[in-house]
Amino acid sequence: MHTELSGEGPLHRPRLLFVTDLAYQAKGRRYCDEDIYLTTRLREDFDVALCHPLDAASLMETDAFDAVVVRNSGPVLHYQEQWDDFTRRAARCGARVYNQLTGRADMVGKQYLLELTEAGLPVIPTVDDPRDAHRLPQTPTYVVKPKAGADSIGLAFVARDELAELTPGPGGILIQPRVDFAYEVSFYFVDRSFQYALHAPDPARRWHLERYEPTEADLAFALRFVDWNAVDHGIQRVDACRAPSGELLLVELEDLNPYLSLDLLDEETRDGFVAALKRSLQRLVTDQAP
């Protein structure tokens, strides 16, 4: 990677390779608008070049950039082979990648939901074998999704008496009880610093979000999973649901390219998030600890 500092101070502004798929379509979200806004703000302090995720590996190795920022690049399952190649080459050449490629959550699939269930953490109970369905709370309907899924791709609702007929695909499946939750809520972090929270008051409209003021208990819940994850620099979104009992349960921990819903924030909160992101990236390119 390009080195930008000397004993006399910066020789140039840090250079970022910003990975995004501006053409990616997602229900209820405008990924391209978010990345256009972010790159515009980052250009205030960095030199920024955009590239498609399929081009990231080769451009990363040109030594022209101080860091690679992976943002709204779409579900990795659409280009898994190329993503695996990117991560191998990043490790080989010592590239500074944001988010840090050591995440233990969605970055490497949904296996962590099984691990967190086994550890007794507050997560929607999850198994990956229909024969283990007896370990889940009994409900009329269960949620079944691929372990490598994203954006609800491959998600299905299955009656309890149909679980035994499931045939897991090559990548495996996850089985969860369908929770009759009150609402979903997302907590957004830069590194380990909380930034803001949004919630969907109507469970049937996941991306119709409003601002949410978390309690101390809410923040402790979310930070527990951020601390559990092995990401020192990056943006993480902790998605949870409010169970009928009133407790929060983890739905997923997005630690690769979480959509941020920046358009729903007031100007002060949005500016605060951008400032935190810039500080985090400055620390990354100067090899300073968070």
N, C-alpha and C positions, 0 to 999 in steps of 0.2 A: 504494500500500500504506500501511497505517497506520504512523505514526511514533510510537515509544514512548519515545524518550529526549529529555531536555532537559539543560541545563547543570547542573541540580540532581539529576540521577539519574533512575531509572526512574519514569515516571508510572503505569505499570501493568505487569502481567506481559505478556511477548510473546504474541501471539495467532497460533495456527497453524490453518490449514485443512488437515485431514488427509484425503487422498483415498484411499478404499479401497472395494472391493466386497465387503462381508461375506458375500454370498451366493455368491461365486465358488467353484466346486468344482474341486479339483485332485487328481489321483491321488497318494496317499501324503502329502498335506500339508493342514494345517488353516490356511488363510490367515486366516480370521476370528479364530481364537484368538491368532495372532501379533499382529494389529493391536489386538485388545482389550488384550493385555498391554502393547504399546508405548504406546498412548494413555493407559493407566492410569499408566505410569511418567512419561510426558511431562507429565501434569497436575500432577506434583509441582513443576514449574518454569514451565509455560506454561499459558495458557488454550487449550483444544483443542476444535475443532468438526469432526465427521466429515461427509463428503459422498461421494456416489457419483461416479465419474469423469465421468459424463454431466452432472453439475451443477457441475463444478469451474470451468468458464470463467466462467459468469455470477456465481458467488459470489466468485470471485477479484477481480472488478472492482468490488466493493462498497466497497473501501477499508477493510474491517473487519479485515483480517488483515495480520500482519507478514510471513508467509511461507506458502507452499503446500508441503506435504509429500506427495509422491506415493509411496504405499507399495503394498500388495497390491491393485492395481487391475485385475488380470487382463490377458491379452494385448491389446495395443493393436489388433491386427488385427480384433478384434471391434467396435471403434468408431473406426476409422481417421479418418474424416471429422471426428468430434468432437475427437479428439486433435490433429489438425492445426490445427483452429480454436483449441483451447486454447493451443498453442504460439505461434501468431501473436498471439493476444490478450495472452499473457504478455509477449512481446517489446514489444508496443505500449505496454502500461501500466507496464512496468518491474517486473513482479512478481518477487519473490525466490522461486524455485522450487527445491525440494530433492527429487530430484537436479537439479543445474544442467543446463539444457537444451542444453548444448554437447557432449554425449557423441558420440563417433565410432563407438561399437560397437552393441550391440543396440538402443540408443535409436533408431537410424535404420535398422534392418534388419541383414542379414547380409553386406552388401557388404564390410565390413571384413575378413572372412575371406579374400576374394580378394586384397585389398590386402596383408594380412600375408603371404599365400603368396608373392605377387610380390616382397615385400621380403625374403624368405628367413628370416622369423622362425619360431620353433618353434611351429607351428600345424599341425593336421591339414590336409594338402594339399587345396586346394579349387579347383574350376573351376566355371563357370556355363554352359558350352556342351558338349553331348555330343561335339562334334567335337574338343574339347580333352582328352578322356579319356586320350589317350596320354601326357599330361603327368603323370598320376597314377601312383603305384605300382600295379602289376598285382596285383589280388586277385580272388577268385572273385565277391565281392559288393561292391556300392557302396551308399552311403547317398545318397538323393536327398530334398531337402526344399525348401520354398519359401523364397525370400530373405526374405520378410516373416514367416516362421513363428515360432512360440513354443510351448513346452510340448509339443514333438513333434507338433504339428498338421501334418498333411500329410506326415509322414515316411514314406518307403518304402525297402525294400531291393530292389535291382535287380541281376540278373546282368550280367556284362560284355557279353555278346552282345545284351543288351536295351537298352543305353544309346543306341544309334543310333535306337531307336524312340521315345525320349522326346520329348514335346511340351511345352515350357515354357509355363506359364500366363502371364497378363498381367504378374505381378510378377516373373517369372523364377524360376529354380531354382538350387540349389547341388548339386554332385556331389562326393562325397568317398569315398576308399577306406574300407571297413569295417575298422577297426583292431582287432586282437585284443589289447586292452589288459589289463593286470593289474588295474587299478582306476581309479576316478575320484576326484578330490580337488578340493575347493573352498576358496579362500582369500577371507576376508572382510575388507574394508577400510572404514574411515570416513575420508573424505577420502583422504589417502595414508598413513594409519596402519593397520598390520596389527592385526587383532583376534583372529582364531582361524581354525582350519582344520578341516574335516570331510572324511571320505572314505567311500566305499562299497566295502567289501572285496569284495563280490560284484557283478561287473559286471551281472548280471541283475536286481539290486535297487537301482536308482539312488537311491532315497530312503531306504534303510535305512543311515543314516549313523552313523559313530562319530568320536570325536575323533581328530585327526591332529596329530602333532608335526612340523612342517616343519623341514627342514634349512636351513642358510644358502643353499644352492643353490636349494632350493624357493622360498624367499622372494624371492630375486633374480629367479627366473623370473617369479613373480607380479607383483612390483613393476615389472618391465619393462613390462608391459601397462598397469598403472595409470598409470605415468608417460607412456606413449604416449597415453593417452586425455586428452581435454580437459575433465576434471571436477575442479574445485578443491574443491567442496563436495558431498558426497553419499556414498551407500553403494554400493560395487561388490563384485561377486562374480566372481572369476576361476576358471572351471571348466577343469580339465585332466584328461588321462588319462596313465597311466604306460604308455608304449609298450613293446613286447617288448624293445627295445634298452635300456630303462631310463630313457630321457629322458622328460621331461614335454612334452606337446603341448597347446596351447590348444584347448579345445572351443568355448568361448564366453566373452565378457566381458559380463556382465549389468550394465548401467549405468543402468537406469531404475527397476525395482521388484523387485530380487532378493529371493527368499524366503530367510529367514535361519536357519531351523531353530533358533530360540532355545530351544525346549523340550528340545533335546538337550544344552544346555550346563549346566555346573555353575553354582551361584549366583554364585560369584566372577567367572567369565568373563562371565556374562550381565550382572551389575551393571557390569562394566568396559565392556562394549559400550554399555550405556545411558548411562553417564557420558560416553563419547566422543561419542555421538550428541548429547547435550544440549550439550556444549561446541561442537560443530560448528554446531548450530542457533543458539546464542547468538552465535557469530561472524557467522553469516549475517545475523541481524536487526540487528546493530550495525555491519554493513559492515566488519568486521575481516578481515584476510587470514588464511588458514589457518595 
